[in-house]
Amino acid sequence: EFEHLYRDDREVRLPFNYCNLTLQPAKDPYCSIEAFDPNFNPRLKDKKLFGNLGQVGIVYDLLSVVPFLQKHSKNPMTGKKMAQSDLVKLVLHYNEQGEIHCPVTFKKLTEAT
């Protein structure tokens, strides 16, 4: 039901820590792990940019996705059947400036890392 969002040439990529339902930073981020489907977003077929993707994660804020799952029992972005147990908690580390960073190297994470 949401395929049109990804087939539009004016697609806008959300920052990796944003909820795909609310389009806001996720306060309690969880991720659904989806099998890669190049037909869902044809631009992902470019192996030079994306390599051999096997799985794709979709980030949600827990407080937003749980009511949706209780009502519809499907992934809000793909429309495939999904349960709460399919969600994986994401642990993000923040530096003093509030930016997400690698917990090992302490380097700031960007859209390219």
mmCIF file of the C-alpha atoms, coordinates in Angstrom:
data_MODEL
# 
_entry.id   MODEL 
# 
loop_
_atom_site.group_PDB 
_atom_site.id 
_atom_site.type_symbol 
_atom_site.label_atom_id 
_atom_site.label_alt_id 
_atom_site.label_comp_id 
_atom_site.label_asym_id 
_atom_site.label_entity_id 
_atom_site.label_seq_id 
_atom_site.pdbx_PDB_ins_code 
_atom_site.Cartn_x 
_atom_site.Cartn_y 
_atom_site.Cartn_z 
_atom_site.occupancy 
_atom_site.B_iso_or_equiv 
_atom_site.pdbx_formal_charge 
_atom_site.auth_seq_id 
_atom_site.auth_comp_id 
_atom_site.auth_asym_id 
_atom_site.auth_atom_id 
_atom_site.pdbx_PDB_model_num 
ATOM 1   C CA . GLU A 1 1   ? 0.000  0.000   0.000  1.00 0.00 ? 1   GLU A CA 1 
ATOM 2   C CA . PHE A 1 2   ? 3.003  2.299   0.436  1.00 0.00 ? 2   PHE A CA 1 
ATOM 3   C CA . GLU A 1 3   ? 4.913  1.254   -2.694 1.00 0.00 ? 3   GLU A CA 1 
ATOM 4   C CA . HIS A 1 4   ? 4.204  4.579   -4.370 1.00 0.00 ? 4   HIS A CA 1 
ATOM 5   C CA . LEU A 1 5   ? 6.455  6.302   -1.832 1.00 0.00 ? 5   LEU A CA 1 
ATOM 6   C CA . TYR A 1 6   ? 9.444  4.364   -3.144 1.00 0.00 ? 6   TYR A CA 1 
ATOM 7   C CA . ARG A 1 7   ? 8.682  4.377   -6.838 1.00 0.00 ? 7   ARG A CA 1 
ATOM 8   C CA . ASP A 1 8   ? 8.456  8.150   -7.079 1.00 0.00 ? 8   ASP A CA 1 
ATOM 9   C CA . ASP A 1 9   ? 11.445 9.960   -8.622 1.00 0.00 ? 9   ASP A CA 1 
ATOM 10  C CA . ARG A 1 10  ? 11.208 12.566  -5.860 1.00 0.00 ? 10  ARG A CA 1 
ATOM 11  C CA . GLU A 1 11  ? 12.026 10.070  -3.113 1.00 0.00 ? 11  GLU A CA 1 
ATOM 12  C CA . VAL A 1 12  ? 13.535 11.630  -0.011 1.00 0.00 ? 12  VAL A CA 1 
ATOM 13  C CA . ARG A 1 13  ? 15.805 9.449   2.114  1.00 0.00 ? 13  ARG A CA 1 
ATOM 14  C CA . LEU A 1 14  ? 15.242 9.689   5.858  1.00 0.00 ? 14  LEU A CA 1 
ATOM 15  C CA . PRO A 1 15  ? 18.211 9.869   8.221  1.00 0.00 ? 15  PRO A CA 1 
ATOM 16  C CA . PHE A 1 16  ? 18.981 6.362   9.500  1.00 0.00 ? 16  PHE A CA 1 
ATOM 17  C CA . ASN A 1 17  ? 17.722 7.085   13.031 1.00 0.00 ? 17  ASN A CA 1 
ATOM 18  C CA . TYR A 1 18  ? 14.284 8.339   11.917 1.00 0.00 ? 18  TYR A CA 1 
ATOM 19  C CA . CYS A 1 19  ? 11.033 6.416   12.324 1.00 0.00 ? 19  CYS A CA 1 
ATOM 20  C CA . ASN A 1 20  ? 9.489  5.449   8.991  1.00 0.00 ? 20  ASN A CA 1 
ATOM 21  C CA . LEU A 1 21  ? 5.982  5.956   10.405 1.00 0.00 ? 21  LEU A CA 1 
ATOM 22  C CA . THR A 1 22  ? 6.279  9.335   12.107 1.00 0.00 ? 22  THR A CA 1 
ATOM 23  C CA . LEU A 1 23  ? 9.158  10.709  9.988  1.00 0.00 ? 23  LEU A CA 1 
ATOM 24  C CA . GLN A 1 24  ? 10.692 11.992  13.235 1.00 0.00 ? 24  GLN A CA 1 
ATOM 25  C CA . PRO A 1 25  ? 13.815 10.889  15.169 1.00 0.00 ? 25  PRO A CA 1 
ATOM 26  C CA . ALA A 1 26  ? 13.054 7.571   16.873 1.00 0.00 ? 26  ALA A CA 1 
ATOM 27  C CA . LYS A 1 27  ? 13.191 7.918   20.668 1.00 0.00 ? 27  LYS A CA 1 
ATOM 28  C CA . ASP A 1 28  ? 13.057 4.131   21.210 1.00 0.00 ? 28  ASP A CA 1 
ATOM 29  C CA . PRO A 1 29  ? 14.329 2.743   17.867 1.00 0.00 ? 29  PRO A CA 1 
ATOM 30  C CA . TYR A 1 30  ? 13.452 -0.753  16.703 1.00 0.00 ? 30  TYR A CA 1 
ATOM 31  C CA . CYS A 1 31  ? 14.112 -2.292  13.331 1.00 0.00 ? 31  CYS A CA 1 
ATOM 32  C CA . SER A 1 32  ? 12.267 -4.818  11.196 1.00 0.00 ? 32  SER A CA 1 
ATOM 33  C CA . ILE A 1 33  ? 14.581 -7.046  9.180  1.00 0.00 ? 33  ILE A CA 1 
ATOM 34  C CA . GLU A 1 34  ? 13.228 -7.593  5.692  1.00 0.00 ? 34  GLU A CA 1 
ATOM 35  C CA . ALA A 1 35  ? 14.464 -9.876  2.951  1.00 0.00 ? 35  ALA A CA 1 
ATOM 36  C CA . PHE A 1 36  ? 15.876 -7.700  0.185  1.00 0.00 ? 36  PHE A CA 1 
ATOM 37  C CA . ASP A 1 37  ? 13.421 -7.238  -2.672 1.00 0.00 ? 37  ASP A CA 1 
ATOM 38  C CA . PRO A 1 38  ? 14.895 -5.192  -5.559 1.00 0.00 ? 38  PRO A CA 1 
ATOM 39  C CA . ASN A 1 39  ? 11.411 -4.831  -7.039 1.00 0.00 ? 39  ASN A CA 1 
ATOM 40  C CA . PHE A 1 40  ? 10.313 -2.866  -3.957 1.00 0.00 ? 40  PHE A CA 1 
ATOM 41  C CA . ASN A 1 41  ? 12.775 -0.130  -4.868 1.00 0.00 ? 41  ASN A CA 1 
ATOM 42  C CA . PRO A 1 42  ? 14.278 -0.658  -8.350 1.00 0.00 ? 42  PRO A CA 1 
ATOM 43  C CA . ARG A 1 43  ? 17.147 1.772   -7.681 1.00 0.00 ? 43  ARG A CA 1 
ATOM 44  C CA . LEU A 1 44  ? 18.577 -0.712  -5.174 1.00 0.00 ? 44  LEU A CA 1 
ATOM 45  C CA . LYS A 1 45  ? 19.441 -3.062  -8.053 1.00 0.00 ? 45  LYS A CA 1 
ATOM 46  C CA . ASP A 1 46  ? 22.588 -0.995  -8.694 1.00 0.00 ? 46  ASP A CA 1 
ATOM 47  C CA . LYS A 1 47  ? 25.271 -3.345  -7.298 1.00 0.00 ? 47  LYS A CA 1 
ATOM 48  C CA . LYS A 1 48  ? 27.956 -0.635  -7.598 1.00 0.00 ? 48  LYS A CA 1 
ATOM 49  C CA . LEU A 1 49  ? 26.156 1.442   -4.970 1.00 0.00 ? 49  LEU A CA 1 
ATOM 50  C CA . PHE A 1 50  ? 24.575 -1.201  -2.772 1.00 0.00 ? 50  PHE A CA 1 
ATOM 51  C CA . GLY A 1 51  ? 26.582 -4.408  -3.305 1.00 0.00 ? 51  GLY A CA 1 
ATOM 52  C CA . ASN A 1 52  ? 24.843 -7.712  -2.683 1.00 0.00 ? 52  ASN A CA 1 
ATOM 53  C CA . LEU A 1 53  ? 22.147 -6.804  -0.214 1.00 0.00 ? 53  LEU A CA 1 
ATOM 54  C CA . GLY A 1 54  ? 20.609 -9.779  1.547  1.00 0.00 ? 54  GLY A CA 1 
ATOM 55  C CA . GLN A 1 55  ? 18.554 -7.994  4.162  1.00 0.00 ? 55  GLN A CA 1 
ATOM 56  C CA . VAL A 1 56  ? 17.247 -4.491  4.658  1.00 0.00 ? 56  VAL A CA 1 
ATOM 57  C CA . GLY A 1 57  ? 16.272 -2.926  7.987  1.00 0.00 ? 57  GLY A CA 1 
ATOM 58  C CA . ILE A 1 58  ? 13.381 -0.515  8.410  1.00 0.00 ? 58  ILE A CA 1 
ATOM 59  C CA . VAL A 1 59  ? 13.549 1.683   11.530 1.00 0.00 ? 59  VAL A CA 1 
ATOM 60  C CA . TYR A 1 60  ? 10.476 2.463   13.635 1.00 0.00 ? 60  TYR A CA 1 
ATOM 61  C CA . ASP A 1 61  ? 9.838  4.136   16.964 1.00 0.00 ? 61  ASP A CA 1 
ATOM 62  C CA . LEU A 1 62  ? 8.423  1.476   19.290 1.00 0.00 ? 62  LEU A CA 1 
ATOM 63  C CA . LEU A 1 63  ? 5.596  3.706   20.529 1.00 0.00 ? 63  LEU A CA 1 
ATOM 64  C CA . SER A 1 64  ? 4.461  4.253   16.937 1.00 0.00 ? 64  SER A CA 1 
ATOM 65  C CA . VAL A 1 65  ? 4.810  0.787   15.462 1.00 0.00 ? 65  VAL A CA 1 
ATOM 66  C CA . VAL A 1 66  ? 3.237  -1.283  18.281 1.00 0.00 ? 66  VAL A CA 1 
ATOM 67  C CA . PRO A 1 67  ? -0.282 0.202   17.945 1.00 0.00 ? 67  PRO A CA 1 
ATOM 68  C CA . PHE A 1 68  ? -0.047 -0.225  14.171 1.00 0.00 ? 68  PHE A CA 1 
ATOM 69  C CA . LEU A 1 69  ? 0.970  -3.885  14.564 1.00 0.00 ? 69  LEU A CA 1 
ATOM 70  C CA . GLN A 1 70  ? -1.787 -4.558  17.088 1.00 0.00 ? 70  GLN A CA 1 
ATOM 71  C CA . LYS A 1 71  ? -4.370 -3.193  14.680 1.00 0.00 ? 71  LYS A CA 1 
ATOM 72  C CA . HIS A 1 72  ? -3.067 -4.447  11.312 1.00 0.00 ? 72  HIS A CA 1 
ATOM 73  C CA . SER A 1 73  ? -0.511 -7.265  12.026 1.00 0.00 ? 73  SER A CA 1 
ATOM 74  C CA . LYS A 1 74  ? 1.599  -6.230  9.062  1.00 0.00 ? 74  LYS A CA 1 
ATOM 75  C CA . ASN A 1 75  ? 4.690  -4.189  8.313  1.00 0.00 ? 75  ASN A CA 1 
ATOM 76  C CA . PRO A 1 76  ? 3.649  -0.553  7.737  1.00 0.00 ? 76  PRO A CA 1 
ATOM 77  C CA . MET A 1 77  ? 6.143  -0.093  4.891  1.00 0.00 ? 77  MET A CA 1 
ATOM 78  C CA . THR A 1 78  ? 5.977  -3.389  3.008  1.00 0.00 ? 78  THR A CA 1 
ATOM 79  C CA . GLY A 1 79  ? 2.500  -4.658  3.856  1.00 0.00 ? 79  GLY A CA 1 
ATOM 80  C CA . LYS A 1 80  ? 3.910  -8.115  4.692  1.00 0.00 ? 80  LYS A CA 1 
ATOM 81  C CA . LYS A 1 81  ? 2.717  -9.989  7.776  1.00 0.00 ? 81  LYS A CA 1 
ATOM 82  C CA . MET A 1 82  ? 4.685  -8.960  10.878 1.00 0.00 ? 82  MET A CA 1 
ATOM 83  C CA . ALA A 1 83  ? 4.505  -9.469  14.650 1.00 0.00 ? 83  ALA A CA 1 
ATOM 84  C CA . GLN A 1 84  ? 6.043  -7.506  17.523 1.00 0.00 ? 84  GLN A CA 1 
ATOM 85  C CA . SER A 1 85  ? 8.530  -10.337 18.014 1.00 0.00 ? 85  SER A CA 1 
ATOM 86  C CA . ASP A 1 86  ? 9.954  -9.560  14.544 1.00 0.00 ? 86  ASP A CA 1 
ATOM 87  C CA . LEU A 1 87  ? 11.278 -6.210  15.805 1.00 0.00 ? 87  LEU A CA 1 
ATOM 88  C CA . VAL A 1 88  ? 14.926 -5.871  16.853 1.00 0.00 ? 88  VAL A CA 1 
ATOM 89  C CA . LYS A 1 89  ? 15.991 -3.181  19.339 1.00 0.00 ? 89  LYS A CA 1 
ATOM 90  C CA . LEU A 1 90  ? 18.598 -0.759  18.010 1.00 0.00 ? 90  LEU A CA 1 
ATOM 91  C CA . VAL A 1 91  ? 21.206 0.565   20.418 1.00 0.00 ? 91  VAL A CA 1 
ATOM 92  C CA . LEU A 1 92  ? 22.580 3.915   19.286 1.00 0.00 ? 92  LEU A CA 1 
ATOM 93  C CA . HIS A 1 93  ? 25.496 5.666   21.005 1.00 0.00 ? 93  HIS A CA 1 
ATOM 94  C CA . TYR A 1 94  ? 25.561 9.461   21.237 1.00 0.00 ? 94  TYR A CA 1 
ATOM 95  C CA . ASN A 1 95  ? 28.518 11.790  21.854 1.00 0.00 ? 95  ASN A CA 1 
ATOM 96  C CA . GLU A 1 96  ? 28.478 14.984  23.952 1.00 0.00 ? 96  GLU A CA 1 
ATOM 97  C CA . GLN A 1 97  ? 27.105 16.976  21.001 1.00 0.00 ? 97  GLN A CA 1 
ATOM 98  C CA . GLY A 1 98  ? 24.144 14.584  20.667 1.00 0.00 ? 98  GLY A CA 1 
ATOM 99  C CA . GLU A 1 99  ? 25.447 13.040  17.432 1.00 0.00 ? 99  GLU A CA 1 
ATOM 100 C CA . ILE A 1 100 ? 25.382 9.297   16.833 1.00 0.00 ? 100 ILE A CA 1 
ATOM 101 C CA . HIS A 1 101 ? 28.866 7.787   16.911 1.00 0.00 ? 101 HIS A CA 1 
ATOM 102 C CA . CYS A 1 102 ? 30.632 4.435   16.731 1.00 0.00 ? 102 CYS A CA 1 
ATOM 103 C CA . PRO A 1 103 ? 31.106 3.064   20.278 1.00 0.00 ? 103 PRO A CA 1 
ATOM 104 C CA . VAL A 1 104 ? 34.523 1.628   19.376 1.00 0.00 ? 104 VAL A CA 1 
ATOM 105 C CA . THR A 1 105 ? 36.221 4.362   17.319 1.00 0.00 ? 105 THR A CA 1 
ATOM 106 C CA . PHE A 1 106 ? 34.064 7.248   18.598 1.00 0.00 ? 106 PHE A CA 1 
ATOM 107 C CA . LYS A 1 107 ? 33.821 8.554   15.019 1.00 0.00 ? 107 LYS A CA 1 
ATOM 108 C CA . LYS A 1 108 ? 30.594 10.331  14.111 1.00 0.00 ? 108 LYS A CA 1 
ATOM 109 C CA . LEU A 1 109 ? 28.288 8.251   11.932 1.00 0.00 ? 109 LEU A CA 1 
ATOM 110 C CA . THR A 1 110 ? 27.052 9.900   8.768  1.00 0.00 ? 110 THR A CA 1 
ATOM 111 C CA . GLU A 1 111 ? 24.737 8.833   5.954  1.00 0.00 ? 111 GLU A CA 1 
ATOM 112 C CA . ALA A 1 112 ? 27.799 7.488   4.110  1.00 0.00 ? 112 ALA A CA 1 
ATOM 113 C CA . THR A 1 113 ? 29.148 5.301   6.958  1.00 0.00 ? 113 THR A CA 1 
# 
